[in-house]
């Protein structure tokens, strides 16, 4: 109930009516608790509670629907990601298969005919051939380093420098490569590594990923292959071997490093780059 007291007896009756007309006893569109719809407070409260419950249930359904929609979106996104990963893996396998076929086409598969073990430096490749023929990849990898040091006349140093790679005998390099390619059915060899090197645009990181090499002792100008990361089973990636000429073992001197005059930086990046240039020069 609204009460208005006017103390000024001189206010006009029309002015009082004008003032009172602006007042409202109940909120707009409000309804008394007891009305033609509600006949008691209990009935009113019950009806209001029912309305709140209906609104809450509606809100809950909307939240659940939004959550389900979000979950479906996440599941679809994950499914798409897995599909893309599968397609990427399939493309990689297909590229490796094509490289293997191309390598086999260029160099031939392992047959009964023996390769000539030619050498301009009088190096005997019989042991390397026999190790590769019997699939003794680790010993063959170590023997590869040994014969390369003989060819380069750096057996005493125990490692290759830039000059020794750039001047490496083409005849001996071809013999070593052909033995690896022949007895690995086109999977391994310097020429296989050269092909991958060119395919990845001479990008070191991409090359490491393709051939499965892990690099250690890495600094701003490069690094060396971690010898422990070299795999000698048949599951090794295409071009994974030979690896020993560019590897370093724990506690041993670098196979490739600064030379005595500090003029040749030879790490795996420089070594691969120089070797690929030499292979191209030798038309291997």
C-alpha positions in Angstrom: 0.0 0.0 0.0 1.4 3.3 -1.1 0.8 6.4 1.1 1.5 10.0 0.1 1.2 12.8 2.6 1.0 16.4 1.3 1.9 18.9 4.0 1.4 21.9 1.8 -2.3 22.6 2.0 -2.1 25.0 -0.9 -1.2 22.3 -3.4 -3.8 22.0 -6.0 -5.9 18.8 -6.3 -4.8 18.4 -9.9 -1.1 18.6 -8.9 -1.6 15.9 -6.4 -3.2 13.6 -9.0 -0.4 14.3 -11.4 2.2 13.3 -8.8 0.3 10.2 -7.7 -0.1 9.0 -11.3 3.7 8.4 -11.5 3.7 6.0 -8.6 3.2 2.2 -9.1 2.0 -0.1 -6.3 3.4 -3.2 -7.9 6.2 -4.0 -10.3 5.3 -3.9 -13.9 3.5 -7.1 -15.1 3.7 -8.4 -11.6 1.0 -10.6 -10.2 -0.2 -10.8 -6.5 0.8 -13.9 -4.7 -2.8 -14.8 -4.2 -4.6 -14.3 -7.6 -6.8 -16.1 -10.0 -3.9 -18.4 -10.7 -2.6 -19.0 -7.2 -5.0 -19.4 -4.4 -2.4 -19.8 -1.6 1.2 -19.1 -0.8 2.0 -22.8 -0.9 0.6 -23.1 -4.4 2.5 -20.0 -5.5 5.8 -21.2 -4.1 5.3 -24.6 -5.6 4.6 -23.1 -9.0 7.7 -20.9 -8.8 9.9 -23.8 -7.7 8.6 -25.8 -10.6 9.5 -23.0 -13.0 13.0 -22.7 -11.6 13.4 -26.5 -11.9 12.2 -26.5 -15.5 14.6 -23.6 -16.3 17.5 -25.4 -14.6 16.9 -28.6 -16.5 16.7 -26.7 -19.7 20.0 -25.0 -19.0 21.6 -28.3 -18.0 20.4 -29.9 -21.3 21.9 -26.9 -23.3 25.2 -27.3 -21.4 25.3 -31.1 -22.1 24.5 -30.5 -25.8 27.3 -28.0 -26.1 29.7 -30.3 -24.4 28.7 -33.2 -26.7 29.1 -30.9 -29.7 32.6 -29.9 -28.5 33.5 -33.5 -27.9 32.4 -34.5 -31.4 34.5 -31.7 -32.8 37.5 -32.8 -30.8 37.0 -36.5 -31.9 36.7 -35.4 -35.6 39.8 -33.2 -35.3 41.8 -36.1 -33.7 40.5 -38.5 -36.4 41.6 -36.1 -39.1 45.0 -35.7 -37.5 45.5 -39.5 -37.4 44.4 -39.8 -41.0 46.9 -37.1 -42.0 49.7 -38.8 -40.0 48.8 -42.1 -41.7 48.9 -40.5 -45.1 52.2 -38.9 -44.3 53.7 -42.2 -43.2 52.4 -43.9 -46.3 54.0 -41.2 -48.5 57.3 -41.7 -46.7 57.1 -45.4 -47.2 56.3 -45.0 -50.9 59.1 -42.5 -51.4 61.5 -45.0 -49.7 60.3 -47.8 -52.0 60.8 -45.7 -55.1 64.3 -44.7 -54.0 65.1 -48.4 -53.4 63.8 -49.4 -56.8 65.7 -46.6 -58.5 68.9 -47.5 -56.6 68.5 -51.1 -57.6 67.9 -50.1 -61.2 71.0 -47.9 -61.3 73.3 -50.3 -59.5 71.8 -53.7 -59.9 70.7 -56.2 -57.4 72.8 -58.8 -55.6 73.5 -61.6 -58.0 75.9 -64.4 -58.3 78.5 -62.4 -60.3 81.3 -60.9 -58.2 82.2 -57.2 -58.5 85.8 -56.3 -59.5 87.6 -55.1 -56.4 89.5 -52.4 -58.2 91.8 -50.0 -56.3 94.2 -47.3 -57.3 95.9 -47.5 -54.0 96.5 -51.2 -53.7 93.8 -51.7 -51.1 92.4 -55.2 -50.7 88.6 -55.1 -50.4 88.1 -58.8 -50.0 87.3 -58.6 -46.3 84.8 -55.8 -46.9 83.1 -57.8 -49.6 82.8 -60.9 -47.5 81.4 -59.0 -44.5 78.8 -57.3 -46.7 78.0 -60.6 -48.4 77.2 -62.2 -45.1 75.2 -59.2 -43.8 77.7 -58.3 -41.0 76.8 -54.7 -41.2 78.6 -53.4 -38.1 81.9 -55.0 -39.0 81.5 -53.9 -42.6 80.9 -50.4 -41.5 84.1 -50.4 -39.4 86.0 -52.0 -42.3 84.8 -49.2 -44.5 86.4 -46.6 -42.3 89.6 -48.7 -42.2 89.9 -49.1 -46.0 89.1 -45.4 -46.5 91.9 -44.4 -44.1 94.2 -46.7 -46.1 93.2 -45.1 -49.4 93.6 -41.6 -47.9 96.9 -42.5 -46.2 95.5 -41.4 -42.9 95.6 -44.6 -40.9 97.9 -43.0 -38.4 95.5 -40.1 -37.8 92.5 -42.3 -37.6 90.2 -39.8 -39.2 89.4 -38.1 -42.5 89.9 -34.4 -43.2 88.4 -32.3 -46.0 91.3 -32.6 -48.3 91.4 -36.4 -48.1 87.7 -36.6 -49.0 88.0 -34.1 -51.9 90.9 -36.0 -53.3 89.7 -39.5 -52.6 90.4 -42.0 -55.4 87.3 -42.3 -57.7 88.2 -46.0 -58.4 88.3 -46.9 -54.7 85.2 -44.8 -53.9 83.3 -46.6 -56.6 84.4 -50.0 -55.4 83.3 -49.3 -51.8 80.0 -47.9 -52.9 79.2 -50.7 -55.4 79.9 -53.3 -52.7 77.5 -51.6 -50.2 74.8 -51.2 -52.9 75.1 -54.7 -54.2 75.0 -56.6 -51.0 72.3 -54.4 -49.3 70.0 -54.7 -52.4 70.2 -51.0 -53.0 69.5 -49.9 -49.4 73.0 -48.7 -48.3 76.0 -47.0 -49.9 77.4 -43.5 -50.4 75.6 -43.1 -53.7 72.3 -43.8 -51.9 73.2 -41.2 -49.3 74.0 -38.7 -52.1 70.7 -39.3 -53.8 68.8 -38.6 -50.5 71.1 -35.6 -49.8 70.0 -34.0 -53.1 66.4 -35.0 -52.7 66.1 -33.1 -49.4 67.8 -30.0 -51.0 71.1 -30.5 -49.1 69.3 -29.8 -45.8 71.2 -31.4 -43.0 68.3 -31.8 -40.5 66.1 -33.3 -43.2 68.9 -35.6 -44.3 69.5 -36.8 -40.7 65.8 -37.6 -40.3 65.6 -39.6 -43.6 68.7 -41.8 -42.9 67.9 -42.1 -39.1 71.1 -40.5 -37.8 71.3 -38.9 -34.3 73.8 -36.1 -34.0 76.0 -35.5 -31.0 78.6 -32.9 -30.0 76.5 -30.4 -32.0 77.4 -26.8 -31.9 76.9 -23.7 -34.1 78.8 -25.2 -37.1 77.6 -28.8 -36.9 78.2 -32.1 -35.2 79.0 -35.8 -35.5 77.0 -39.0 -35.7 76.5 -40.6 -32.3 78.1 -44.0 -32.9 75.7 -45.6 -30.4 72.8 -44.5 -32.6 73.9 -46.4 -35.7 71.7 -49.3 -36.3 73.0 -52.5 -37.8 69.8 -54.5 -38.3 67.7 -54.9 -41.5 65.2 -52.3 -40.2 67.6 -49.4 -40.5 66.3 -46.6 -42.9 67.4 -46.3 -46.5 70.9 -44.7 -46.6 71.6 -45.3 -42.9 75.0 -47.0 -43.7 77.9 -46.5 -44.0 78.0 -44.3 -40.9 81.4 -44.9 -39.2 83.4 -42.5 -41.4 81.3 -39.7 -39.8 80.9 -41.0 -36.3 82.4 -40.4 -32.9 82.5 -42.9 -30.0 82.5 -42.0 -26.4 86.0 -41.3 -25.2 87.7 -41.6 -28.6 89.0 -38.9 -30.9 86.6 -37.6 -33.6 86.7 -39.5 -36.8 86.3 -36.2 -38.5 87.4 -32.9 -36.9 89.7 -29.8 -37.2 92.9 -30.8 -38.9 96.3 -30.0 -37.5 96.5 -26.7 -39.3 93.1 -25.7 -38.1 92.1 -25.0 -41.7 89.7 -27.8 -42.2 86.5 -28.1 -40.3 85.2 -31.6 -40.9 82.0 -32.6 -39.2 79.2 -34.8 -40.5 77.7 -31.9 -42.5 81.0 -30.9 -44.2 81.9 -34.6 -44.6 78.6 -35.5 -46.3 78.7 -32.4 -48.5 82.3 -33.0 -49.6 81.6 -36.7 -50.2 78.6 -36.1 -52.3 80.5 -33.6 -54.4 83.3 -36.2 -54.8 80.7 -38.8 -55.8 79.2 -36.5 -58.5 82.7 -35.6 -59.7 83.5 -39.4 -60.0 80.2 -40.0 -61.8 79.1 -42.6 -59.2 
